[in-house]
Amino acid sequence: MRLLIKLAWRNIWRNRRRSIITILAVAFAVMLTVATRGLQLGTYEVNIQSVVRLYSGFLQIQRPGYQDNPTLRKSFPYTKKLRSILDSQALITGYAPRVYADALISYRDNSYGTMLVGIDLERERKISNLLKKIRQGREPESGRGNEILIGEKLLKNLNAQIGDSIIVLVQGFDGFLRDSFCKITGTFRMGSDEFDRTVILMPIHTLQELLGLENRVSVIAISLEKLDHLEPAKKSLQKALTPLNLNVLTWDEVMPSFKQSIELDNIGGILFLAILVIVVAFGILNTVLMSVTERFREFGIILALGMPQRKLVTLVAFEILFLVFIGISAGNLLGGLVNWYIIHHPIEFSGEFAAIYEEYGFLPIMTSTLKLHIFVNTTLSVLAAAFVASLYPLRKVAKLEPLKGIRYT
């Protein structure tokens, strides 16, 4: 076996140019695959982290069925027992109750349908960046009347100014219509067109009083340290909340459209890389087939001298493995360096590109990651492609007869 390995190593350098070209092709494909997947997954992770920290939370606690049909009737009491359960969960870094309600607002001759979001100002600062998105004015205060924050586009559509008061009409928990004057203290811009023209933020106690909810809330948003804690945190929390008839939903269950946009982009990237690997497989097939065919006379003589057919096949297989492994190793190293550089120097977009990204809910930034599974999956994919591409040349070697090999020209 050692002799076969030594012969295989020498054989691949008998035609240096062809071997180097094959190695470079494999290395380039692996590097491009590792860099592209790293860029994709790293950018996804950054965007998911941004979105969940901006608004939704990593996890949400809801009543069963609330996600499909959000109504005040599916709110639940925000009790001391519930808070103690949340405080006891080691993976939870913070939580904040919220109340959601549909409303009709009016200012002079302008009226719009909106969503009121009641937030606990102190707790919200610990789990999300909502209050960091204030563009003008100040945040509302619980003890100073019905103060609200309003989206920039909604303020513009109303043709109102900071300091103006608007009429808010809602249906309370008891089913009766309620109205109130609310003073605009500031504006926010989240980067989402729909959010900025339909959402109004206000202190949770103010909204609970307006709706007649007492201590009931619509959802509880939960923050974690990192995405890797998502599943264990959900499993542990769901077990504790099952007796209270409450469900724990992950960010992708709360925002299915955002998840679908990521999956669609991911599928496109995988298809591109699959095509690249197939092209490399044909390159390996071409190289190996040429190498085998031009040595038929040599193989015929070796077989005539008594070398077993299986050892000859093994020899050629080792040659292929050397070419592929050198290319994969170089490609993984180069791809890792590219990903490392992008992690420390993210690609930031501006102008029209930034506007397009923000319109679809993504940050105008691209970064990368060095997760191990990217290198493992790429290596296995190229190895599988090389294996398939090598079957035909190896079969020709296995079927070669000594006399036909010697006479081959």
Backbone hydrogen bonds, N-H to C=O, Kabsch-Sander energy under -0.5 kcal/mol:
donor,donor_aa,acceptor,acceptor_aa,energy
5,I,1,M,-2.3
6,K,2,R,-2.3
7,L,3,L,-2.6
8,A,4,L,-2.6
9,W,5,I,-2.3
10,R,6,K,-2.0
11,N,7,L,-2.7
12,I,8,A,-1.8
13,W,9,W,-0.6
13,W,10,R,-0.9
14,R,11,N,-1.4
15,N,11,N,-0.5
16,R,13,W,-0.6
19,S,15,N,-2.2
20,I,16,R,-3.1
21,I,17,R,-2.3
22,T,18,R,-2.2
23,I,19,S,-2.7
24,L,20,I,-2.8
25,A,21,I,-2.2
26,V,22,T,-2.4
27,A,23,I,-2.9
28,F,24,L,-2.8
29,A,25,A,-2.2
30,V,26,V,-2.6
31,M,27,A,-2.9
32,L,28,F,-2.9
33,T,29,A,-2.3
34,V,30,V,-3.0
35,A,31,M,-2.8
36,T,32,L,-2.5
37,R,33,T,-2.8
38,G,34,V,-2.4
39,L,35,A,-2.4
40,Q,36,T,-2.7
41,L,37,R,-2.9
42,G,38,G,-2.4
43,T,39,L,-2.0
43,T,367,T,-0.6
44,Y,40,Q,-2.6
45,E,41,L,-2.4
46,V,42,G,-2.2
47,N,43,T,-2.4
48,I,44,Y,-3.0
49,Q,45,E,-2.7
50,S,46,V,-2.3
51,V,47,N,-2.8
52,V,48,I,-2.8
53,R,49,Q,-1.9
54,L,50,S,-1.7
55,Y,51,V,-2.3
56,S,51,V,-1.0
57,G,52,V,-1.9
58,F,222,I,-1.7
59,L,222,I,-1.6
60,Q,249,L,-2.4
61,I,220,I,-2.1
62,Q,60,Q,-0.5
62,Q,247,N,-2.3
63,R,74,K,-0.5
66,Y,63,R,-2.1
69,N,65,G,-1.8
71,T,69,N,-0.7
74,K,71,T,-1.3
75,S,72,L,-1.8
76,F,217,V,-2.4
78,Y,215,N,-2.1
79,T,77,P,-1.3
83,R,79,T,-2.0
84,S,80,K,-2.2
85,I,81,K,-1.8
86,L,82,L,-2.0
87,D,83,R,-2.5
88,S,84,S,-1.2
89,Q,86,L,-1.1
90,A,88,S,-0.6
92,I,89,Q,-0.8
93,T,223,S,-2.2
94,G,223,S,-1.0
96,A,221,A,-2.4
98,R,219,V,-2.6
99,V,118,G,-1.7
101,A,116,L,-1.9
103,A,114,T,-2.5
104,L,169,L,-2.5
105,I,112,Y,-2.8
106,S,167,I,-2.1
107,Y,110,N,-2.8
110,N,107,Y,-2.3
112,Y,105,I,-2.0
114,T,103,A,-2.9
115,M,198,T,-2.9
116,L,101,A,-3.6
117,V,200,I,-2.9
118,G,99,V,-3.3
118,G,116,L,-0.5
119,I,117,V,-0.5
119,I,202,M,-2.3
120,D,97,P,-0.8
121,L,119,I,-0.9
124,E,120,D,-3.0
125,R,121,L,-1.3
126,K,122,E,-0.6
126,K,123,R,-0.8
127,I,123,R,-0.8
127,I,124,E,-0.7
128,S,124,E,-2.2
129,N,53,R,-1.9
132,K,129,N,-1.0
133,K,130,L,-1.6
134,I,131,L,-0.7
135,R,187,T,-2.7
136,Q,187,T,-1.1
138,R,185,T,-2.4
144,R,141,E,-1.4
147,E,145,G,-1.6
148,I,183,K,-2.6
149,L,201,L,-3.1
150,I,186,G,-2.0
151,G,199,V,-1.3
152,E,188,F,-2.1
154,L,196,D,-1.8
155,L,151,G,-2.5
156,K,152,E,-2.1
157,N,153,K,-2.4
158,L,154,L,-2.1
159,N,155,L,-0.8
160,A,155,L,-1.9
163,G,184,I,-2.4
164,D,161,Q,-2.1
166,I,182,C,-2.7
167,I,106,S,-2.5
168,V,180,S,-2.9
169,L,104,L,-2.8
169,L,167,I,-0.5
170,V,178,R,-3.1
171,Q,102,D,-0.5
172,G,170,V,-0.6
172,G,176,F,-3.2
173,F,211,L,-3.2
175,G,172,G,-1.7
178,R,170,V,-3.4
180,S,168,V,-1.7
182,C,166,I,-2.7
183,K,146,N,-2.6
184,I,164,D,-2.9
185,T,148,I,-2.6
185,T,183,K,-0.6
186,G,148,I,-0.8
187,T,136,Q,-2.0
188,F,150,I,-1.4
189,R,133,K,-1.9
193,D,191,G,-0.6
196,D,192,S,-2.7
197,R,193,D,-1.1
198,T,194,E,-0.6
198,T,195,F,-0.9
199,V,195,F,-1.9
200,I,115,M,-2.4
201,L,149,L,-2.3
202,M,117,V,-2.2
204,I,119,I,-2.2
207,L,203,P,-1.9
208,Q,204,I,-2.7
209,E,205,H,-2.0
210,L,206,T,-2.0
211,L,207,L,-2.3
212,G,208,Q,-1.1
213,L,208,Q,-2.5
214,E,208,Q,-0.6
216,R,213,L,-1.7
217,V,76,F,-2.6
218,S,98,R,-2.3
219,V,98,R,-1.8
220,I,61,I,-1.3
221,A,96,A,-2.5
222,I,59,L,-2.7
223,S,94,G,-2.8
225,E,91,L,-0.6
229,H,226,K,-1.6
230,L,227,L,-2.0
233,A,229,H,-2.2
234,K,230,L,-2.3
235,K,231,E,-2.6
236,S,232,P,-2.2
237,L,233,A,-2.4
238,Q,234,K,-2.9
239,K,235,K,-1.6
240,A,236,S,-1.4
241,L,237,L,-1.9
242,T,238,Q,-1.4
244,L,241,L,-1.2
245,N,242,T,-1.9
246,L,241,L,-1.2
247,N,62,Q,-3.4
249,L,60,Q,-3.0
249,L,247,N,-0.5
251,W,58,F,-1.4
253,E,250,T,-0.9
254,V,250,T,-1.7
255,M,251,W,-2.4
259,K,255,M,-1.8
260,Q,256,P,-2.4
261,S,257,S,-1.9
262,I,258,F,-1.6
263,E,259,K,-2.5
264,L,260,Q,-2.5
265,D,261,S,-1.8
266,N,262,I,-2.5
267,I,263,E,-2.4
268,G,264,L,-1.8
269,G,265,D,-1.9
270,I,266,N,-2.3
271,L,267,I,-2.4
272,F,268,G,-1.9
273,L,269,G,-2.1
274,A,270,I,-2.4
275,I,271,L,-2.1
276,L,272,F,-1.8
277,V,273,L,-2.4
278,I,274,A,-2.1
279,V,275,I,-2.2
280,V,276,L,-2.1
281,A,277,V,-2.2
282,F,278,I,-2.0
283,G,279,V,-1.7
284,I,280,V,-2.5
285,L,281,A,-2.6
286,N,282,F,-2.4
287,T,283,G,-2.3
288,V,284,I,-2.8
289,L,285,L,-2.5
290,M,286,N,-2.2
291,S,287,T,-2.5
292,V,288,V,-2.7
293,T,289,L,-2.7
294,E,290,M,-2.2
295,R,292,V,-1.0
296,F,293,T,-1.5
299,F,295,R,-3.0
300,G,296,F,-2.8
301,I,297,R,-2.1
302,I,298,E,-2.2
303,L,299,F,-2.7
304,A,300,G,-2.2
305,L,301,I,-1.7
306,G,303,L,-1.3
307,M,302,I,-1.9
312,L,308,P,-1.5
313,V,309,Q,-2.2
314,T,310,R,-2.3
315,L,311,K,-2.5
316,V,312,L,-2.1
317,A,313,V,-2.4
318,F,314,T,-2.4
319,E,315,L,-1.8
320,I,316,V,-2.1
321,L,317,A,-2.4
322,F,318,F,-2.5
323,L,319,E,-2.1
324,V,320,I,-2.6
325,F,321,L,-3.1
326,I,322,F,-2.2
327,G,323,L,-1.9
328,I,324,V,-3.0
329,S,325,F,-2.6
330,A,326,I,-2.3
331,G,327,G,-2.6
332,N,328,I,-2.8
333,L,329,S,-2.0
334,L,330,A,-2.6
335,G,331,G,-3.0
336,G,332,N,-2.4
337,L,333,L,-2.0
338,V,334,L,-2.3
339,N,335,G,-2.5
340,W,336,G,-2.6
341,Y,337,L,-2.3
342,I,338,V,-2.3
343,I,339,N,-2.4
344,H,340,W,-1.6
345,H,341,Y,-1.5
347,I,366,M,-2.8
348,E,346,P,-0.6
349,F,364,P,-2.6
353,F,350,S,-0.9
354,A,350,S,-0.5
355,A,351,G,-1.8
356,I,352,E,-2.3
357,Y,353,F,-2.3
358,E,354,A,-2.4
359,E,355,A,-2.1
360,Y,356,I,-1.3
361,G,358,E,-1.5
362,F,357,Y,-2.7
365,I,363,L,-2.1
366,M,347,I,-2.9
374,I,371,K,-1.2
375,F,371,K,-0.7
375,F,372,L,-0.6
376,V,372,L,-2.2
377,N,373,H,-2.7
378,T,374,I,-1.9
379,T,375,F,-2.4
380,L,376,V,-2.6
381,S,377,N,-2.2
382,V,378,T,-2.4
383,L,379,T,-2.4
384,A,380,L,-2.4
385,A,381,S,-2.3
386,A,382,V,-2.7
387,F,383,L,-2.5
388,V,384,A,-2.3
389,A,385,A,-2.4
390,S,386,A,-1.5
391,L,387,F,-0.8
391,L,388,V,-0.8
392,Y,388,V,-0.5
394,L,390,S,-2.4
395,R,391,L,-2.1
396,K,392,Y,-2.0
397,V,393,P,-1.9
398,A,394,L,-2.5
399,K,395,R,-1.8
400,L,396,K,-0.6
400,L,397,V,-0.8
405,G,401,E,-2.5
406,I,402,P,-2.3
407,R,403,L,-2.0
408,Y,404,K,-0.7
408,Y,405,G,-0.6
